[in-house]
């Protein structure tokens, strides 16, 4: 197994992905039609994340970061766009490597290899959903804090989860007594506690959702009319939420079908 095929690969991009099947890192040409400035209703989260990233880039104290909360509220988008915003301001770029849940067992090898490069890296795991009985649970727990790898100065872990506390997955058909349940929750909370920076996201309301729709439309030189508001609300009802993702999907769908 050779995760990095080309020693100069990190000169090609700031964004990379660890391919699970091939077990190698590949550069990604990251593009988003959402701008950093468009991420509204999460000002506190933006500031906290950016300060942590900026401190990391300056070789100052920074933390492993957990972003948790409602689905579609912009957790992974915020990480990637914040990095883009930061890298536009600094000479020595921070590199992000996305690792899928299927490849968590490769993180130790990956971290060791990255420690030998003169770059700062973020190992990014999107939508982490671990069961405490999963082998990967203890693995990730020790990697983030407690192992020698976790002390490497040029590697930080950024993780998102749709669950507020990476809640324990319990089979509803099985009986779990109070002691076992308590142990599971304590184990899960001990993982959460290992992230020095925890950023929580909350559900948007209808007014906040429509404001996001308005911004995305404005970027495309379209005014938010009462009719478009009505359509946007209908779309959100179908989707079952007022998230930023739902707003973005509505605007893209509206543009495709408006003629």
Beta strands, then each sheet from edge to edge (+ up, - down):
strand 1: 15-19
strand 2: 24-28
strand 3: 65-69
strand 4: 94-99
strand 5: 120-125
strand 6: 155-161
strand 7: 197-201
sheet 1: 2+ 1- 4- 5- 6- 3- 7-
end
